Amino acid sequence: MVEHEVRGAQKWSERSEHGEREPRFARGTRELDLLTQQGPEGSPQECLAEIVHDMKNPLSTIGLEASILGEQLLRCNRTVGFRSLERIHRNVEYLDRLIHDLLDMASSGPLQLFREPIEIRGLIESVLDRIVTALDRPRVCLDAPRAQTLVIDAHRIERVVANLVDNALKYTPSPGQVIVRLATGGGIACVSVIDEGPGLRPDEMESVFDRYRRASSAQGRKGCGLGLHVSKKIIQAHGGRIAVDSICGVGSRFYFELPAG
């Protein structure tokens, strides 16, 4: 217990040193603005935009207050409470991804991407640092020997990586390992998330990316079946593809490929 609190304190200290007081999830509402523009008054799009707007404000406040509390504990050289703060921060980020998944699902037509050159290995490292708890850190291995710059919508690709890693950790019983692998070559960058979970049946592999579709092994676990569907929408908007290889009782490899040119 004490060790986990100390690790949590170290993580908050690293955030403070990098000037990351404001939570990442509190930045930007461009998807919300786009959805508002798509629907006339009283339309489902407008109603969803209003609901999301009402959810984002208190969510951002919770995250910001947790960050401020973490800074105060650091200044007092206290470690007790950091594990709870990490849980708060992780769950707020999960809810924020769910909100943006809802926005992208409700968006009519192709997604509007905001592309910029991004080094994908650094992006993956950043995602793992944010979403993997100190308790799960020893279970996650990053295999990315080469850096690769891609022109992508970084926030959306971060959500795809976070969704895949979250799922892998959720379905892999401890102390099972999760491997995140980056491979490049032939004008393609491929990101794989490999787990040691229950795996998928052949019929489930065909439909796992459908909207609201959840595997039989998802019973009793949180989720609404949006993450993989929206991840597919995001990857296809980038001109890439997302897929899964799986063996029942062995595990699964979810992966996506993006053009490197």
N, C-alpha and C positions, 0 to 999 in steps of 0.2 A: 504493500500500500504506500509506504513512504517513498520507495523507489519510483513508483508511478507519479507521485506528486512532484518529486524532484525533476523528472523528465518533463512533466507538464510545465514547470517553472522555467526550465531551460528553453522550451519551445516558445513561450511567451517572451522571454528575454531576447531571443533571436528576432522575433517580430518587431520588438521595440527598437532594437539596434538598426533594423532596416527601415524604420520610419513607417511601419505598417500598422499604425494605430487605427485608422479607419478600415473597417472590414471590407474585403474585396466585394462581397455580395451587395454592399450598399451603393455601389457605383453604377450609374447608367440606367436609363429607362427607355432605350431606343426601341426595343421590341414592343413595349407598352404603347409608345407613341404611334408606331406603325399599325398596331391592331386598332387603336382608336380611330385612325384615319380610314380604315377599311370598312367600317360598319356605320350605317345611318343611325339616327337617334332611335333608341329602343331595340336595336338589333342584338342578336346573341353576342356579336363581337363587342359591342359597346358595353353590354352587361358584364361580360367577362373582364373587360378592361377596367371597369369600375371596381369589381371584386378584387382583382389583382392589385390595383392601386391601394385599396384599403388594407390589403394584407402586407404589402411591401413596407409601408411606413412603420408599423409596429415591429416588423421583423428586423428592419434596419436599426431601429432604436435598441432592441434587445441585443443585437450583435455589438453595437457601438458601446453600450453600457457595460457589457461583459469585457470588452477590450480595455475600457477605462479602469474597471475593477482590477483587471490583471496587472495593469501598470501600477496601481496603488499598492497591490500586494508585493510587487517587485521592489518598490521603493522602501517598503517596510521589511524587506528580506524575509518574507514569509512564503512558505511553500504549500501550506495547508489550503485546500480549496482549488488548486489549479486543475486537478483531475475533473472536478465538477465544471469548471470553466471550459475545459476542452470538450466536454460532452455538450455544453450549451452551444459552443461555436460550431461543432460538427453538425448538430441537428439544425441549426439555423442555416448553414450552408446547404444541407440536404433539402430543406424547405424552399430555399431560394432556387435551387436547380429544378425542383418540381414546378414552381411558379413559371419559370422560363420554358419548361417543357410544355406546360399548358398553353402559353402564349404561342409557341411555335406550332403546336398541334392545331390551334384555332386559326392560325394565319392562312388566309386564302392565297392560292397561287404559290409560286416558288419563294423560298426564303430570300430575303435581301441580306446579302453578306457584306461584312465590313472587313475586307482583306488587308493584310499587311505582312511584310516578311517577318517570320517568327522561327527561331531555332527550336525545333520540335523536341529535342532531348531536354532542353531547359524547361520547356512547357510541361513535359511529363513530370520532371523532378518537382516542379512547383506544385502541381496537382497532388502528388503523393505526399508532399510535406504538409499540405493543408488538410487533406481528408483522412489520412491514415493516423489513427491514434497511437500514442506511445505503446499501448499494450499490443497492438497489431504490427508495429513496425518491424519486429524480427521475422514476421511471416511473409513480408513483401520483398521481392528481389527485383531490381531494375537491371535489365540486360540491354544496354544501349552503348556499344563500343564506339559508334561514330555519330558525330553531330550532323544535322541536316536542316537547312533553312527551307521553309515552305511559305508560300504566300496564301494565308488562310485567315479565317475569322477566328481569332485566338479564343475568345470567350466561348464560342460554341464548341470548338474542338476540345477545350478544357472540360466542358460538360459531358461530352462523349466519353472521354477518358475517365472522368469521375464516375459516371454511370456504370461503366464496365468494371472498374476496380471495386466500387461499392458492391456490385452484384457478386463478384468473385469472392470477396471477403465474407459476404452474407451466406453464401452457399458452401464455403469450404470450412469444415469443422476444424477447430484448433487441435493440434498444432500444424495443420496442413498449410502448404506453401502456395503463394500466388506469385506468378512471374509476369512482369510487364516487359515486353521485348520490342525493341525498335530495330527493324532491318531496312536497309536501303539498297537500291540497285535497280538498273533497268528503267530509270526514270520514275520509280515508284518508292514511296516510303510506306512501310507496313508496320502498324502498331498492333501487337497481340497481347491479350490478357489471358493467361493460362491458369486455370484453377484445378483443385483436387476435390471438386464437389460431386454431387450425385450423377451429373451428366444428364443428357437429354435423349428421349426416344427419337427415332427417325421422323415420326410424324410431328413431333414438337419442334424439331429443327426447321421444318418447312414453314412453321407459322409463328416462331418465337418473336419475330420483328413486327407482327401485326399489332394494330392498336388494341390496347387493353388485354392482350393475350399474355397469360402467365403459365409457366410450366407447372406440371403436377407437383414438383418438389417445392413450389413456392407456398404451399399451404402452411399457414401459421406465421409467415414472414411478411413484414410490412412492404407496401408497394402497391401501385395501381396498374402496372403494365404499360406505362407511358414511356419509360426511359429508353427502352430499345427501339420502340417505334420512332420516337423523335430523333434518336441517334442516327437511325437509317436516313431519315429526312435530311439531317444536317450533312451527313457524308455524301449523299447523292447530290446535294446542292453544290458541293465542292467538286463534283465530277469524279468522285471516288466510289468505292463499294464497301459494304460491310457484310460479314458473314460469320458463320460458326461451324466448327468441327467439334464433335462430341461423341463420347462413348459412355453408355450407361454404366455406372459403378466405378468409373475411372476419372472422369472430369471433362472439362470443356475448354476450348480455345475460341474466344471471341476476338475477331480482328477486323481492322479496317485499313484500306489502302487509299492513299492520296497521291495525286500526281506531284512529282518533285520539280517539274519544270515550270 
